[in-house]
Amino acid sequence: MMRPSPEELLGETARLAYHLHWPLETILDLEHADRRRFLRDAESLAVASGKFEYLIEE
């Protein structure tokens, strides 16, 4: 798997921090695939609860 670009990494990190309130070190220690899965799941839950409205990137 390719590494995310710096912009993608910052975007994923910000979105995970927003949804899960995890510290930066915890988020950055995740493997890219794990970070994407947590992000996808967190955003799916937020959409289902009506607290989040934009489409999840795949």
PEMO-V641773 format. One record per residue. N is the residue number from 1. RES is the residue in three letters. D_CENTER is the distance of its C-alpha to the mean C-alpha in Angstrom with 1 decimal. Layout:
# PEMO-V641773
N/RES/D_CENTER + N/RES/D_CENTER
This chain:
# PEMO-V641773
1/MET/17.1 + 2/MET/16.7 + 3/ARG/14.8 + 4/PRO/12.3 + 5/SER/14.2 + 6/PRO/14.0 + 7/GLU/12.8 + 8/GLU/9.9 + 9/LEU/9.1 + 10/LEU/9.6 + 11/GLY/7.7 + 12/GLU/4.3 + 13/THR/6.0 + 14/ALA/7.3 + 15/ARG/4.9 + 16/LEU/4.0 + 17/ALA/7.7 + 18/TYR/8.7 + 19/HIS/7.9 + 20/LEU/8.9 + 21/HIS/11.1 + 22/TRP/10.8 + 23/PRO/12.8 + 24/LEU/11.9 + 25/GLU/13.9 + 26/THR/12.2 + 27/ILE/8.7 + 28/LEU/10.8 + 29/ASP/13.0 + 30/LEU/10.7 + 31/GLU/11.8 + 32/HIS/9.8 + 33/ALA/10.3 + 34/ASP/9.3 + 35/ARG/5.9 + 36/ARG/5.6 + 37/ARG/7.5 + 38/PHE/6.0 + 39/LEU/3.1 + 40/ARG/6.4 + 41/ASP/8.5 + 42/ALA/7.3 + 43/GLU/7.7 + 44/SER/10.8 + 45/LEU/12.2 + 46/ALA/11.9 + 47/VAL/13.6 + 48/ALA/16.1 + 49/SER/17.0 + 50/GLY/17.7 + 51/LYS/15.5 + 52/PHE/13.2 + 53/GLU/14.9 + 54/TYR/13.3 + 55/LEU/12.8 + 56/ILE/9.7 + 57/GLU/9.9 + 58/GLU/11.2
